[in-house]
Amino acid sequence: MKTFFGHPRGLSVLFAAEMWERFSYYGMRALLVLYMVHVLKYEDVQATHVYALYTGLVWATPLLGGWLADRVFGTRRALLIGGAIIATGHFVLAIPSPASLYPGLALVVIGTGLFKPNASTMVGQLYAPGDRRRDAGYTIFYMGINIGSLFAPIVCGYLGQKVNWHYGFAAAGVGMVLGLLSYVGLRDRYLPGIGLPPADRRPVWQEFVIFVRMFLGKTEATPDERKRMIAIWIVFLFAAAFWVSYEQAGSSLNLFADRYIDLHVGHTEIASSWFQAAQPLYVILLAPLFAALWQFLGKRNLEPSTPLKMAMGLLLVGVGYAFMITAGHQTDACLASDATDCAKVSPFLLLATYGIGELGELCLSPVGLSYVSKVAPTRFVAFFMGVSFLPIAVGSYTGGLLAGLEASMPHARFFTIFFAVSVAAGILMLFCVPLLKRLTASVRDS
């Protein structure tokens, strides 16, 4: 069977499904806060708090979705059900009525909970234990995420800001439908036997009791499995600090670009939401290089451990905010002078923040997924893959709440918050690397 960049062919099916799902999610995310501020006339604090609750829930529900896939539906079926609900949610948002906002967001939240953890889990199921291609495979999969994320703000952002807001939301729904069609059409050919429902299913109420016990750490596990689960929770704590800073893209950085970045290219004014395409563009350019780098170092036994990579990611995303601190100083000086137009900040400062932040993301996010698939006990992999999105939920919710502070303090001081949080967390994680290696020694030895 032909391979996909040297990886199992099934990776291409999951690559395409995830690409279109991320197109739908990031297309809507590019518009959400701007829509609430410009159309629904929400104050910044209200808009960013709604955004915080939405993004927090959209990343928290995969915890339950992973469990349902593990014990009830199977990852194969959960992916299909979740994608259908997501598409429905986007089409509800496309209804030209303020009343459609919350029902549409709720459907996207529910659908993402079923879809998101299980696509990642199925990628891990393509590789045998000890296969050195796993980290590189997740990085390629992550590139698919970012191809969808790249075109999402360009297409949905243009339609929403320049044509009609609801056309942008409808385009997100169309993207999800395309993802479902590609998945259904190819899964039987390239994903045979992967993601089937468990053969030993118990009644749902019993499974729920097991789920609660697992979340509270009271599940039956060997001492080694407990050590590995503790390592996962420690890593997740640091990952949450990363997402607090990274997820400003859809809230405070989105509003800053809309109000203070010079949007003129010649005589044309671009849509401010287009800046959100910068993050995935950087990943598309850099992900193949990172995948090759990890493989190159791995063959020579020089590859950094996953916790060390993640600590590097935290440091990088924090350093990136130094450019936004500079941009904040410029805006603060302009506003203090009572100038009528302060939208003159160079776009390169925002692009530099996104660029360095993406170096950090490539060190943290795709290898974090791989870390879960390697370290989690085999029978709980989908559960912990769902748990792996909990740090994004906590970080997104906290970051959304912090975004509401932007209107009440100088911009330079506001962006310093994210510089300090990320750099401090990165330094602390460096000190935790030896502990994490000891907790997962059996995985490395195997």
Contacts in CASP RR format, 6 or more apart in sequence:
PFRMAT RR
TARGET T0000
AUTHOR 0000-0000-0000
METHOD contacts of the structure
MODEL  1
MKTFFGHPRGLSVLFAAEMWERFSYYGMRALLVLYMVHVLKYEDVQATHV
YALYTGLVWATPLLGGWLADRVFGTRRALLIGGAIIATGHFVLAIPSPAS
LYPGLALVVIGTGLFKPNASTMVGQLYAPGDRRRDAGYTIFYMGINIGSL
FAPIVCGYLGQKVNWHYGFAAAGVGMVLGLLSYVGLRDRYLPGIGLPPAD
RRPVWQEFVIFVRMFLGKTEATPDERKRMIAIWIVFLFAAAFWVSYEQAG
SSLNLFADRYIDLHVGHTEIASSWFQAAQPLYVILLAPLFAALWQFLGKR
NLEPSTPLKMAMGLLLVGVGYAFMITAGHQTDACLASDATDCAKVSPFLL
LATYGIGELGELCLSPVGLSYVSKVAPTRFVAFFMGVSFLPIAVGSYTGG
LLAGLEASMPHARFFTIFFAVSVAAGILMLFCVPLLKRLTASVRDS
1 9 0 8 1.000
2 9 0 8 1.000
3 9 0 8 1.000
4 10 0 8 1.000
4 11 0 8 1.000
4 12 0 8 1.000
4 15 0 8 1.000
4 140 0 8 1.000
5 11 0 8 1.000
5 140 0 8 1.000
6 133 0 8 1.000
7 126 0 8 1.000
7 133 0 8 1.000
7 136 0 8 1.000
7 137 0 8 1.000
7 140 0 8 1.000
8 126 0 8 1.000
8 127 0 8 1.000
9 190 0 8 1.000
10 126 0 8 1.000
10 190 0 8 1.000
10 191 0 8 1.000
11 123 0 8 1.000
11 126 0 8 1.000
11 137 0 8 1.000
11 140 0 8 1.000
11 141 0 8 1.000
12 186 0 8 1.000
12 190 0 8 1.000
13 182 0 8 1.000
13 183 0 8 1.000
13 186 0 8 1.000
13 187 0 8 1.000
13 190 0 8 1.000
13 191 0 8 1.000
14 119 0 8 1.000
14 122 0 8 1.000
14 123 0 8 1.000
14 141 0 8 1.000
14 191 0 8 1.000
15 140 0 8 1.000
15 141 0 8 1.000
15 143 0 8 1.000
15 144 0 8 1.000
16 179 0 8 1.000
16 182 0 8 1.000
16 183 0 8 1.000
16 186 0 8 1.000
17 79 0 8 1.000
17 119 0 8 1.000
17 179 0 8 1.000
17 180 0 8 1.000
17 182 0 8 1.000
17 183 0 8 1.000
18 119 0 8 1.000
18 141 0 8 1.000
18 144 0 8 1.000
18 145 0 8 1.000
19 144 0 8 1.000
19 145 0 8 1.000
19 147 0 8 1.000
19 148 0 8 1.000
19 179 0 8 1.000
20 148 0 8 1.000
20 175 0 8 1.000
20 176 0 8 1.000
20 178 0 8 1.000
20 179 0 8 1.000
20 180 0 8 1.000
20 182 0 8 1.000
21 83 0 8 1.000
21 86 0 8 1.000
21 115 0 8 1.000
21 116 0 8 1.000
21 119 0 8 1.000
21 176 0 8 1.000
21 179 0 8 1.000
22 144 0 8 1.000
22 145 0 8 1.000
22 146 0 8 1.000
22 148 0 8 1.000
22 149 0 8 1.000
22 152 0 8 1.000
23 148 0 8 1.000
23 149 0 8 1.000
23 151 0 8 1.000
23 152 0 8 1.000
23 155 0 8 1.000
23 172 0 8 1.000
23 175 0 8 1.000
23 176 0 8 1.000
24 86 0 8 1.000
24 87 0 8 1.000
24 90 0 8 1.000
24 152 0 8 1.000
24 172 0 8 1.000
24 173 0 8 1.000
24 175 0 8 1.000
24 176 0 8 1.000
25 58 0 8 1.000
25 86 0 8 1.000
25 108 0 8 1.000
25 112 0 8 1.000
25 152 0 8 1.000
25 172 0 8 1.000
26 148 0 8 1.000
26 149 0 8 1.000
26 152 0 8 1.000
26 153 0 8 1.000
26 276 0 8 1.000
26 280 0 8 1.000
27 152 0 8 1.000
27 153 0 8 1.000
27 155 0 8 1.000
27 156 0 8 1.000
27 157 0 8 1.000
27 168 0 8 1.000
27 171 0 8 1.000
27 172 0 8 1.000
28 90 0 8 1.000
28 93 0 8 1.000
28 108 0 8 1.000
28 156 0 8 1.000
28 168 0 8 1.000
28 169 0 8 1.000
28 172 0 8 1.000
29 55 0 8 1.000
29 152 0 8 1.000
29 250 0 8 1.000
29 276 0 8 1.000
30 152 0 8 1.000
30 153 0 8 1.000
30 156 0 8 1.000
30 157 0 8 1.000
30 250 0 8 1.000
30 254 0 8 1.000
30 273 0 8 1.000
30 276 0 8 1.000
31 156 0 8 1.000
31 157 0 8 1.000
31 160 0 8 1.000
31 161 0 8 1.000
31 165 0 8 1.000
31 168 0 8 1.000
31 169 0 8 1.000
31 273 0 8 1.000
32 51 0 8 1.000
32 54 0 8 1.000
32 250 0 8 1.000
33 47 0 8 1.000
33 48 0 8 1.000
33 51 0 8 1.000
33 250 0 8 1.000
33 251 0 8 1.000
33 254 0 8 1.000
33 255 0 8 1.000
34 161 0 8 1.000
34 254 0 8 1.000
34 255 0 8 1.000
34 258 0 8 1.000
34 272 0 8 1.000
34 273 0 8 1.000
35 160 0 8 1.000
35 165 0 8 1.000
36 42 0 8 1.000
36 46 0 8 1.000
36 47 0 8 1.000
36 50 0 8 1.000
36 51 0 8 1.000
36 101 0 8 1.000
37 44 0 8 1.000
37 47 0 8 1.000
37 255 0 8 1.000
39 165 0 8 1.000
40 98 0 8 1.000
40 101 0 8 1.000
42 50 0 8 1.000
44 255 0 8 1.000
44 404 0 8 1.000
44 406 0 8 1.000
44 407 0 8 1.000
45 404 0 8 1.000
45 407 0 8 1.000
48 251 0 8 1.000
48 252 0 8 1.000
48 400 0 8 1.000
48 401 0 8 1.000
48 403 0 8 1.000
48 404 0 8 1.000
48 406 0 8 1.000
49 400 0 8 1.000
49 401 0 8 1.000
49 404 0 8 1.000
51 250 0 8 1.000
51 251 0 8 1.000
51 400 0 8 1.000
51 403 0 8 1.000
52 251 0 8 1.000
52 396 0 8 1.000
52 397 0 8 1.000
52 398 0 8 1.000
52 399 0 8 1.000
52 400 0 8 1.000
52 401 0 8 1.000
52 403 0 8 1.000
53 397 0 8 1.000
54 105 0 8 1.000
54 109 0 8 1.000
55 247 0 8 1.000
55 393 0 8 1.000
55 396 0 8 1.000
55 397 0 8 1.000
55 400 0 8 1.000
56 392 0 8 1.000
56 393 0 8 1.000
56 394 0 8 1.000
56 395 0 8 1.000
56 396 0 8 1.000
56 397 0 8 1.000
57 109 0 8 1.000
57 393 0 8 1.000
58 108 0 8 1.000
58 109 0 8 1.000
58 112 0 8 1.000
58 113 0 8 1.000
58 393 0 8 1.000
58 396 0 8 1.000
59 112 0 8 1.000
59 116 0 8 1.000
59 389 0 8 1.000
59 390 0 8 1.000
59 392 0 8 1.000
59 393 0 8 1.000
59 396 0 8 1.000
60 389 0 8 1.000
60 390 0 8 1.000
60 393 0 8 1.000
61 109 0 8 1.000
61 110 0 8 1.000
61 111 0 8 1.000
61 112 0 8 1.000
61 113 0 8 1.000
61 114 0 8 1.000
62 112 0 8 1.000
62 113 0 8 1.000
62 116 0 8 1.000
62 117 0 8 1.000
62 385 0 8 1.000
62 386 0 8 1.000
62 388 0 8 1.000
62 389 0 8 1.000
63 117 0 8 1.000
63 215 0 8 1.000
63 383 0 8 1.000
63 386 0 8 1.000
63 387 0 8 1.000
63 389 0 8 1.000
63 390 0 8 1.000
64 113 0 8 1.000
64 211 0 8 1.000
65 78 0 8 1.000
65 113 0 8 1.000
65 114 0 8 1.000
65 117 0 8 1.000
65 118 0 8 1.000
65 386 0 8 1.000
66 75 0 8 1.000
66 78 0 8 1.000
66 113 0 8 1.000
66 114 0 8 1.000
66 117 0 8 1.000
66 118 0 8 1.000
66 121 0 8 1.000
66 382 0 8 1.000
66 383 0 8 1.000
66 385 0 8 1.000
66 386 0 8 1.000
67 207 0 8 1.000
67 211 0 8 1.000
67 382 0 8 1.000
67 383 0 8 1.000
67 386 0 8 1.000
68 78 0 8 1.000
68 114 0 8 1.000
69 75 0 8 1.000
69 77 0 8 1.000
69 78 0 8 1.000
69 114 0 8 1.000
69 117 0 8 1.000
69 118 0 8 1.000
69 121 0 8 1.000
69 195 0 8 1.000
69 382 0 8 1.000
70 198 0 8 1.000
70 380 0 8 1.000
70 381 0 8 1.000
70 382 0 8 1.000
70 383 0 8 1.000
71 198 0 8 1.000
71 201 0 8 1.000
71 202 0 8 1.000
71 207 0 8 1.000
71 210 0 8 1.000
71 211 0 8 1.000
72 197 0 8 1.000
72 201 0 8 1.000
72 204 0 8 1.000
72 207 0 8 1.000
73 81 0 8 1.000
73 114 0 8 1.000
73 197 0 8 1.000
74 118 0 8 1.000
74 195 0 8 1.000
74 196 0 8 1.000
74 197 0 8 1.000
74 198 0 8 1.000
75 118 0 8 1.000
75 121 0 8 1.000
75 122 0 8 1.000
75 125 0 8 1.000
75 194 0 8 1.000
75 195 0 8 1.000
75 382 0 8 1.000
76 122 0 8 1.000
76 187 0 8 1.000
76 191 0 8 1.000
76 193 0 8 1.000
76 194 0 8 1.000
76 195 0 8 1.000
76 196 0 8 1.000
76 197 0 8 1.000
77 197 0 8 1.000
78 114 0 8 1.000
78 115 0 8 1.000
78 118 0 8 1.000
79 114 0 8 1.000
79 115 0 8 1.000
79 118 0 8 1.000
79 119 0 8 1.000
79 122 0 8 1.000
79 183 0 8 1.000
80 180 0 8 1.000
80 183 0 8 1.000
80 184 0 8 1.000
81 111 0 8 1.000
81 114 0 8 1.000
82 110 0 8 1.000
82 111 0 8 1.000
82 112 0 8 1.000
82 113 0 8 1.000
82 114 0 8 1.000
82 115 0 8 1.000
83 111 0 8 1.000
83 114 0 8 1.000
83 115 0 8 1.000
83 176 0 8 1.000
83 179 0 8 1.000
83 180 0 8 1.000
84 180 0 8 1.000
85 107 0 8 1.000
85 108 0 8 1.000
85 110 0 8 1.000
85 111 0 8 1.000
85 114 0 8 1.000
86 107 0 8 1.000
86 108 0 8 1.000
86 111 0 8 1.000
86 112 0 8 1.000
86 115 0 8 1.000
86 173 0 8 1.000
86 176 0 8 1.000
87 173 0 8 1.000
87 175 0 8 1.000
87 176 0 8 1.000
87 177 0 8 1.000
87 180 0 8 1.000
88 107 0 8 1.000
89 103 0 8 1.000
89 104 0 8 1.000
89 105 0 8 1.000
89 107 0 8 1.000
89 108 0 8 1.000
89 173 0 8 1.000
90 104 0 8 1.000
90 108 0 8 1.000
90 169 0 8 1.000
90 170 0 8 1.000
90 172 0 8 1.000
90 173 0 8 1.000
90 176 0 8 1.000
91 169 0 8 1.000
91 170 0 8 1.000
91 173 0 8 1.000
92 100 0 8 1.000
92 103 0 8 1.000
92 104 0 8 1.000
92 107 0 8 1.000
93 100 0 8 1.000
93 101 0 8 1.000
93 104 0 8 1.000
93 105 0 8 1.000
93 108 0 8 1.000
93 166 0 8 1.000
93 169 0 8 1.000
93 172 0 8 1.000
94 100 0 8 1.000
94 166 0 8 1.000
94 167 0 8 1.000
94 168 0 8 1.000
94 169 0 8 1.000
94 170 0 8 1.000
94 173 0 8 1.000
95 166 0 8 1.000
96 166 0 8 1.000
116 386 0 8 1.000
116 389 0 8 1.000
117 382 0 8 1.000
117 385 0 8 1.000
117 386 0 8 1.000
117 388 0 8 1.000
117 389 0 8 1.000
118 195 0 8 1.000
118 382 0 8 1.000
118 385 0 8 1.000
120 138 0 8 1.000
120 141 0 8 1.000
120 369 0 8 1.000
120 373 0 8 1.000
120 385 0 8 1.000
120 388 0 8 1.000
121 195 0 8 1.000
121 373 0 8 1.000
121 381 0 8 1.000
121 382 0 8 1.000
121 385 0 8 1.000
122 191 0 8 1.000
122 194 0 8 1.000
122 195 0 8 1.000
123 137 0 8 1.000
123 138 0 8 1.000
123 141 0 8 1.000
123 369 0 8 1.000
123 373 0 8 1.000
124 134 0 8 1.000
124 138 0 8 1.000
124 370 0 8 1.000
124 373 0 8 1.000
124 381 0 8 1.000
125 194 0 8 1.000
125 195 0 8 1.000
126 194 0 8 1.000
127 133 0 8 1.000
127 134 0 8 1.000
127 137 0 8 1.000
129 446 0 8 1.000
130 374 0 8 1.000
130 446 0 8 1.000
132 295 0 8 1.000
132 298 0 8 1.000
132 299 0 8 1.000
133 295 0 8 1.000
134 370 0 8 1.000
134 373 0 8 1.000
134 374 0 8 1.000
135 291 0 8 1.000
135 294 0 8 1.000
135 295 0 8 1.000
135 303 0 8 1.000
135 306 0 8 1.000
135 366 0 8 1.000
135 367 0 8 1.000
135 370 0 8 1.000
136 291 0 8 1.000
136 292 0 8 1.000
136 294 0 8 1.000
136 295 0 8 1.000
137 291 0 8 1.000
137 370 0 8 1.000
138 366 0 8 1.000
138 367 0 8 1.000
138 368 0 8 1.000
138 369 0 8 1.000
138 370 0 8 1.000
138 373 0 8 1.000
139 287 0 8 1.000
139 290 0 8 1.000
139 291 0 8 1.000
139 294 0 8 1.000
139 362 0 8 1.000
139 366 0 8 1.000
139 367 0 8 1.000
140 287 0 8 1.000
140 288 0 8 1.000
140 291 0 8 1.000
141 366 0 8 1.000
141 369 0 8 1.000
142 283 0 8 1.000
142 287 0 8 1.000
142 362 0 8 1.000
142 365 0 8 1.000
142 366 0 8 1.000
142 369 0 8 1.000
143 283 0 8 1.000
143 284 0 8 1.000
143 287 0 8 1.000
143 288 0 8 1.000
145 280 0 8 1.000
145 283 0 8 1.000
146 279 0 8 1.000
146 280 0 8 1.000
146 281 0 8 1.000
146 283 0 8 1.000
146 284 0 8 1.000
146 287 0 8 1.000
147 280 0 8 1.000
147 284 0 8 1.000
148 280 0 8 1.000
149 277 0 8 1.000
149 279 0 8 1.000
149 280 0 8 1.000
149 283 0 8 1.000
150 277 0 8 1.000
150 280 0 8 1.000
150 281 0 8 1.000
150 284 0 8 1.000
151 277 0 8 1.000
152 172 0 8 1.000
152 276 0 8 1.000
152 277 0 8 1.000
153 271 0 8 1.000
153 273 0 8 1.000
153 274 0 8 1.000
153 275 0 8 1.000
153 276 0 8 1.000
153 277 0 8 1.000
154 274 0 8 1.000
154 277 0 8 1.000
155 168 0 8 1.000
155 171 0 8 1.000
156 168 0 8 1.000
156 169 0 8 1.000
156 171 0 8 1.000
156 172 0 8 1.000
156 273 0 8 1.000
157 168 0 8 1.000
157 271 0 8 1.000
157 273 0 8 1.000
157 274 0 8 1.000
158 271 0 8 1.000
158 274 0 8 1.000
159 167 0 8 1.000
159 168 0 8 1.000
159 171 0 8 1.000
160 166 0 8 1.000
160 167 0 8 1.000
160 168 0 8 1.000
160 169 0 8 1.000
160 271 0 8 1.000
160 273 0 8 1.000
161 271 0 8 1.000
161 272 0 8 1.000
161 273 0 8 1.000
162 271 0 8 1.000
201 207 0 8 1.000
202 210 0 8 1.000
210 219 0 8 1.000
211 383 0 8 1.000
213 219 0 8 1.000
214 380 0 8 1.000
214 383 0 8 1.000
217 229 0 8 1.000
219 380 0 8 1.000
221 229 0 8 1.000
221 377 0 8 1.000
224 442 0 8 1.000
225 377 0 8 1.000
227 439 0 8 1.000
227 440 0 8 1.000
227 442 0 8 1.000
228 375 0 8 1.000
228 376 0 8 1.000
228 377 0 8 1.000
228 439 0 8 1.000
228 440 0 8 1.000
228 442 0 8 1.000
228 443 0 8 1.000
229 376 0 8 1.000
229 377 0 8 1.000
229 380 0 8 1.000
229 384 0 8 1.000
230 439 0 8 1.000
231 375 0 8 1.000
231 436 0 8 1.000
231 439 0 8 1.000
231 440 0 8 1.000
232 371 0 8 1.000
232 372 0 8 1.000
232 375 0 8 1.000
232 376 0 8 1.000
232 384 0 8 1.000
232 387 0 8 1.000
232 388 0 8 1.000
234 432 0 8 1.000
234 435 0 8 1.000
234 436 0 8 1.000
234 439 0 8 1.000
235 306 0 8 1.000
235 307 0 8 1.000
235 310 0 8 1.000
235 368 0 8 1.000
235 371 0 8 1.000
235 436 0 8 1.000
236 387 0 8 1.000
236 388 0 8 1.000
236 390 0 8 1.000
236 391 0 8 1.000
237 391 0 8 1.000
238 310 0 8 1.000
238 311 0 8 1.000
238 314 0 8 1.000
238 425 0 8 1.000
238 426 0 8 1.000
238 428 0 8 1.000
238 429 0 8 1.000
238 432 0 8 1.000
239 310 0 8 1.000
239 364 0 8 1.000
239 368 0 8 1.000
239 391 0 8 1.000
239 392 0 8 1.000
240 390 0 8 1.000
240 391 0 8 1.000
240 392 0 8 1.000
240 394 0 8 1.000
240 395 0 8 1.000
240 398 0 8 1.000
241 314 0 8 1.000
241 395 0 8 1.000
241 421 0 8 1.000
241 422 0 8 1.000
241 425 0 8 1.000
241 426 0 8 1.000
242 310 0 8 1.000
242 313 0 8 1.000
242 314 0 8 1.000
242 317 0 8 1.000
242 360 0 8 1.000
242 361 0 8 1.000
242 364 0 8 1.000
242 391 0 8 1.000
242 422 0 8 1.000
242 425 0 8 1.000
243 391 0 8 1.000
243 392 0 8 1.000
243 394 0 8 1.000
243 395 0 8 1.000
243 396 0 8 1.000
243 399 0 8 1.000
244 395 0 8 1.000
244 398 0 8 1.000
244 399 0 8 1.000
244 402 0 8 1.000
244 418 0 8 1.000
244 421 0 8 1.000
244 422 0 8 1.000
245 317 0 8 1.000
245 318 0 8 1.000
245 321 0 8 1.000
245 399 0 8 1.000
245 418 0 8 1.000
245 421 0 8 1.000
245 422 0 8 1.000
246 317 0 8 1.000
246 357 0 8 1.000
246 361 0 8 1.000
247 392 0 8 1.000
247 395 0 8 1.000
247 396 0 8 1.000
247 399 0 8 1.000
247 400 0 8 1.000
248 399 0 8 1.000
248 400 0 8 1.000
248 403 0 8 1.000
248 418 0 8 1.000
249 276 0 8 1.000
249 279 0 8 1.000
249 354 0 8 1.000
250 276 0 8 1.000
251 399 0 8 1.000
251 400 0 8 1.000
251 403 0 8 1.000
251 404 0 8 1.000
252 400 0 8 1.000
252 402 0 8 1.000
252 403 0 8 1.000
252 404 0 8 1.000
252 406 0 8 1.000
252 414 0 8 1.000
253 275 0 8 1.000
253 324 0 8 1.000
253 350 0 8 1.000
253 353 0 8 1.000
254 272 0 8 1.000
254 273 0 8 1.000
254 275 0 8 1.000
254 276 0 8 1.000
255 403 0 8 1.000
255 406 0 8 1.000
256 324 0 8 1.000
256 327 0 8 1.000
256 331 0 8 1.000
256 350 0 8 1.000
256 406 0 8 1.000
256 411 0 8 1.000
257 263 0 8 1.000
257 272 0 8 1.000
257 275 0 8 1.000
257 347 0 8 1.000
257 350 0 8 1.000
258 272 0 8 1.000
259 342 0 8 1.000
259 343 0 8 1.000
260 327 0 8 1.000
260 331 0 8 1.000
260 342 0 8 1.000
260 343 0 8 1.000
260 344 0 8 1.000
260 345 0 8 1.000
260 411 0 8 1.000
261 272 0 8 1.000
261 275 0 8 1.000
261 343 0 8 1.000
261 345 0 8 1.000
261 346 0 8 1.000
261 347 0 8 1.000
261 350 0 8 1.000
262 343 0 8 1.000
262 344 0 8 1.000
262 345 0 8 1.000
262 346 0 8 1.000
262 347 0 8 1.000
263 269 0 8 1.000
263 270 0 8 1.000
263 271 0 8 1.000
263 272 0 8 1.000
263 343 0 8 1.000
263 347 0 8 1.000
264 270 0 8 1.000
275 347 0 8 1.000
275 350 0 8 1.000
275 351 0 8 1.000
275 354 0 8 1.000
278 350 0 8 1.000
278 351 0 8 1.000
278 354 0 8 1.000
278 355 0 8 1.000
279 354 0 8 1.000
279 355 0 8 1.000
279 357 0 8 1.000
279 358 0 8 1.000
279 361 0 8 1.000
282 354 0 8 1.000
282 355 0 8 1.000
282 358 0 8 1.000
282 359 0 8 1.000
283 358 0 8 1.000
283 361 0 8 1.000
283 362 0 8 1.000
286 358 0 8 1.000
286 359 0 8 1.000
286 362 0 8 1.000
287 362 0 8 1.000
287 366 0 8 1.000
290 362 0 8 1.000
290 363 0 8 1.000
294 303 0 8 1.000
294 367 0 8 1.000
297 303 0 8 1.000
297 304 0 8 1.000
304 312 0 8 1.000
305 433 0 8 1.000
305 436 0 8 1.000
305 437 0 8 1.000
306 367 0 8 1.000
306 368 0 8 1.000
306 370 0 8 1.000
306 371 0 8 1.000
307 429 0 8 1.000
307 432 0 8 1.000
307 433 0 8 1.000
307 436 0 8 1.000
307 437 0 8 1.000
308 430 0 8 1.000
308 433 0 8 1.000
309 363 0 8 1.000
309 364 0 8 1.000
309 367 0 8 1.000
310 363 0 8 1.000
310 364 0 8 1.000
310 367 0 8 1.000
310 368 0 8 1.000
310 429 0 8 1.000
311 426 0 8 1.000
311 427 0 8 1.000
311 429 0 8 1.000
311 430 0 8 1.000
311 433 0 8 1.000
312 360 0 8 1.000
312 363 0 8 1.000
312 364 0 8 1.000
313 357 0 8 1.000
313 359 0 8 1.000
313 360 0 8 1.000
313 361 0 8 1.000
313 363 0 8 1.000
313 364 0 8 1.000
313 426 0 8 1.000
314 360 0 8 1.000
314 364 0 8 1.000
314 422 0 8 1.000
314 423 0 8 1.000
314 425 0 8 1.000
314 426 0 8 1.000
314 429 0 8 1.000
315 360 0 8 1.000
315 422 0 8 1.000
315 423 0 8 1.000
315 426 0 8 1.000
315 427 0 8 1.000
316 356 0 8 1.000
316 357 0 8 1.000
316 359 0 8 1.000
316 360 0 8 1.000
316 363 0 8 1.000
317 356 0 8 1.000
317 357 0 8 1.000
317 360 0 8 1.000
317 361 0 8 1.000
317 422 0 8 1.000
318 356 0 8 1.000
318 357 0 8 1.000
318 418 0 8 1.000
318 419 0 8 1.000
318 421 0 8 1.000
318 422 0 8 1.000
318 423 0 8 1.000
319 356 0 8 1.000
319 419 0 8 1.000
319 423 0 8 1.000
320 352 0 8 1.000
320 353 0 8 1.000
320 355 0 8 1.000
320 356 0 8 1.000
320 357 0 8 1.000
320 419 0 8 1.000
321 353 0 8 1.000
321 415 0 8 1.000
321 416 0 8 1.000
321 418 0 8 1.000
321 419 0 8 1.000
321 422 0 8 1.000
322 419 0 8 1.000
323 349 0 8 1.000
323 350 0 8 1.000
323 352 0 8 1.000
323 353 0 8 1.000
323 356 0 8 1.000
324 349 0 8 1.000
324 350 0 8 1.000
324 353 0 8 1.000
324 415 0 8 1.000
324 418 0 8 1.000
325 412 0 8 1.000
325 415 0 8 1.000
325 416 0 8 1.000
325 419 0 8 1.000
326 349 0 8 1.000
326 412 0 8 1.000
327 345 0 8 1.000
327 346 0 8 1.000
327 349 0 8 1.000
327 350 0 8 1.000
327 411 0 8 1.000
327 415 0 8 1.000
328 345 0 8 1.000
328 410 0 8 1.000
328 411 0 8 1.000
328 412 0 8 1.000
328 414 0 8 1.000
328 415 0 8 1.000
329 411 0 8 1.000
329 412 0 8 1.000
330 344 0 8 1.000
330 345 0 8 1.000
331 342 0 8 1.000
331 345 0 8 1.000
331 411 0 8 1.000
332 410 0 8 1.000
332 411 0 8 1.000
332 412 0 8 1.000
334 342 0 8 1.000
334 344 0 8 1.000
335 342 0 8 1.000
368 388 0 8 1.000
369 385 0 8 1.000
369 388 0 8 1.000
372 381 0 8 1.000
372 384 0 8 1.000
372 385 0 8 1.000
372 387 0 8 1.000
372 388 0 8 1.000
373 381 0 8 1.000
373 385 0 8 1.000
374 443 0 8 1.000
375 440 0 8 1.000
375 443 0 8 1.000
376 383 0 8 1.000
376 384 0 8 1.000
376 385 0 8 1.000
402 417 0 8 1.000
402 418 0 8 1.000
405 414 0 8 1.000
405 417 0 8 1.000
406 414 0 8 1.000
437 444 0 8 1.000
END
